[in-house]
């Protein structure tokens, strides 16, 4: 993950919301209350759809004790996950993003979340999780390192837990 770390540290410090959602309104110099409201509202909408799918097709009334959001950025998705979980853990490689994620959790009065610096073995992540989530993250990671992370995530998933993981792939033919 070191190959990506400097890029994500830059975004975490200079343009964190744009690093998560690359539209002009998310640029630091343009970011206003309306754009932030839309940013977090979009995260809530996305997680609401994920939860509906889980409840409709797998576990009615799904309420995980522990949830993991890999590649949490500024906690756009971790916060709505935390609202639906006993505890939520966000993991990211950018210390700037993690600081802002914790600040956002405090701003939204969410106290059941924590944020950890990630590495290719998720060495700081402990315990098991009933829900593991990652969205638009793995395409930024070298496939060999991504495979290690994916395997570790599977190890962290409780028996009978739910994983909602997003992968982008291409066929070079």
C-alpha positions as CSV (number, residue, x, y, z in Angstrom):
1,X,0.0,0.0,0.0
2,X,3.0,2.3,0.2
3,X,2.8,3.0,-3.5
4,X,-0.7,4.6,-3.0
5,X,-0.1,6.0,0.4
6,X,1.5,9.3,-0.6
7,X,-1.3,10.0,-3.1
8,X,-4.0,9.4,-0.4
9,X,-2.0,11.4,2.2
10,X,-2.0,14.3,-0.3
11,X,-5.8,14.0,-0.8
12,X,-6.3,13.6,2.9
13,X,-4.5,16.8,3.7
14,X,-5.3,19.0,0.6
15,X,-8.6,17.9,-0.9
16,X,-10.3,15.1,1.1
17,X,-13.9,15.3,-0.1
18,X,-12.8,15.5,-3.7
19,X,-10.6,12.4,-3.1
20,X,-13.7,10.5,-2.2
21,X,-16.1,12.0,-4.7
22,X,-14.4,13.5,-7.7
23,X,-16.9,16.2,-8.7
24,X,-16.0,19.9,-8.8
25,X,-18.4,20.8,-5.9
26,X,-16.2,18.7,-3.6
27,X,-13.0,20.7,-4.3
28,X,-11.8,22.3,-1.0
29,X,-12.0,25.8,-2.5
30,X,-15.7,25.2,-3.6
31,X,-16.9,23.1,-0.7
32,X,-19.9,24.6,1.1
33,X,-22.6,23.4,3.5
34,X,-24.9,22.5,0.6
35,X,-22.2,20.3,-1.0
36,X,-21.4,18.7,2.3
37,X,-25.1,17.9,3.0
38,X,-25.3,16.3,-0.5
39,X,-22.1,14.4,0.1
40,X,-23.3,12.8,3.4
41,X,-26.9,12.4,2.1
42,X,-25.5,10.4,-0.8
43,X,-23.7,8.1,1.6
44,X,-26.8,7.6,3.6
45,X,-28.8,6.7,0.5
46,X,-26.2,4.2,-0.7
47,X,-26.0,2.4,2.7
48,X,-29.8,2.4,2.9
49,X,-29.9,0.5,-0.4
50,X,-27.3,-2.0,0.8
51,X,-29.3,-2.5,4.0
52,X,-32.5,-3.0,2.1
53,X,-30.9,-5.7,0.0
54,X,-29.4,-7.4,3.0
55,X,-32.8,-7.4,4.9
56,X,-34.8,-8.4,1.8
57,X,-32.5,-11.2,0.7
58,X,-30.5,-12.4,3.6
59,X,-31.2,-11.3,7.2
60,X,-34.5,-9.5,8.0
61,X,-33.9,-6.8,10.7
62,X,-30.1,-7.0,10.2
63,X,-28.3,-5.1,13.0
64,X,-24.6,-6.1,13.2
65,X,-22.8,-5.9,16.5
66,X,-19.5,-4.9,14.8
67,X,-19.1,-3.5,11.3
68,X,-15.9,-2.8,9.3
69,X,-15.7,-0.2,6.5
70,X,-12.4,-0.6,4.6
71,X,-11.2,2.5,2.7
72,X,-13.5,4.7,4.9
73,X,-12.0,8.0,3.7
74,X,-13.8,10.8,5.6
75,X,-16.5,8.4,6.9
76,X,-19.2,9.2,4.3
77,X,-20.3,5.5,4.5
78,X,-19.0,4.6,7.9
79,X,-21.3,7.0,9.7
80,X,-24.6,5.5,8.3
81,X,-23.1,2.0,8.9
82,X,-22.5,3.1,12.5
83,X,-26.1,4.2,12.9
84,X,-27.1,0.7,12.0
85,X,-24.5,-1.2,14.1
86,X,-23.4,-1.6,17.6
87,X,-19.9,-0.6,16.7
88,X,-18.3,0.6,13.4
89,X,-14.6,0.6,12.6
90,X,-13.3,2.6,9.6
91,X,-10.0,1.8,8.1
92,X,-8.0,4.0,5.7
93,X,-4.4,4.6,4.7
94,X,-4.6,8.3,4.9
95,X,-4.0,9.9,8.3
96,X,-5.6,13.1,7.1
97,X,-8.8,11.2,6.0
98,X,-8.9,9.4,9.3
99,X,-8.6,12.6,11.3
100,X,-11.5,14.1,9.3
101,X,-13.5,10.9,9.7
102,X,-13.2,11.1,13.5
103,X,-14.2,14.8,13.3
104,X,-17.2,14.0,11.1
105,X,-18.3,11.3,13.5
106,X,-18.2,13.8,16.4
107,X,-20.0,16.5,14.3
108,X,-22.8,14.0,13.6
109,X,-22.8,12.9,17.3
110,X,-21.8,9.3,16.4
111,X,-19.9,7.8,19.3
112,X,-19.8,4.1,18.4
113,X,-17.2,4.5,15.6
114,X,-13.4,4.3,15.6
115,X,-10.9,4.8,12.9
116,X,-7.6,2.9,12.2
117,X,-4.7,3.3,9.9
118,X,-4.7,0.4,7.4
119,X,-1.9,-1.6,6.0
120,X,-1.8,-4.6,3.6
121,X,-2.4,-7.1,6.4
122,X,-5.0,-5.0,8.3
123,X,-2.7,-5.6,11.3
124,X,-4.4,-3.1,13.6
125,X,-7.8,-4.6,13.0
126,X,-8.8,-7.0,15.7
127,X,-11.8,-9.1,16.5
128,X,-14.6,-10.4,14.2
129,X,-17.2,-8.4,12.3
130,X,-20.8,-9.2,11.4
131,X,-20.6,-6.8,8.5
132,X,-17.6,-5.9,6.3
133,X,-18.0,-3.3,3.6
134,X,-15.8,-1.7,1.0
135,X,-16.8,0.5,-1.9
136,X,-14.7,2.0,-4.7
137,X,-11.4,1.1,-2.9
138,X,-9.9,-2.0,-4.4
139,X,-9.4,-0.5,-7.8
140,X,-6.8,1.7,-6.2
141,X,-4.8,-1.2,-4.8
142,X,-2.3,-3.4,-6.5
143,X,-4.0,-6.8,-7.1
144,X,-1.5,-8.8,-5.2
145,X,-1.8,-6.5,-2.2
146,X,-5.6,-6.4,-2.7
147,X,-5.8,-10.2,-2.6
148,X,-4.0,-10.2,0.8
149,X,-6.4,-7.6,2.2
150,X,-9.4,-9.5,0.8
151,X,-8.2,-12.7,2.4
152,X,-7.8,-11.0,5.7
153,X,-11.2,-9.4,5.5
154,X,-12.7,-12.9,5.0
155,X,-10.8,-14.1,8.1
156,X,-12.3,-11.2,10.1
157,X,-15.9,-12.0,9.0
158,X,-18.0,-13.8,11.6
159,X,-19.6,-17.1,10.5
160,X,-23.0,-16.0,9.0
161,X,-21.8,-12.4,8.6
162,X,-22.4,-10.3,5.5
163,X,-19.7,-8.8,3.2
164,X,-20.6,-6.1,0.8
165,X,-17.4,-5.6,-1.3
166,X,-17.1,-3.7,-4.5
167,X,-14.5,-4.8,-7.1
168,X,-13.8,-3.3,-10.5
169,X,-12.3,-5.6,-13.1
170,X,-11.6,-5.5,-16.9
171,X,-11.1,-8.0,-19.6
172,X,-8.1,-6.8,-21.6
173,X,-9.4,-8.7,-24.7
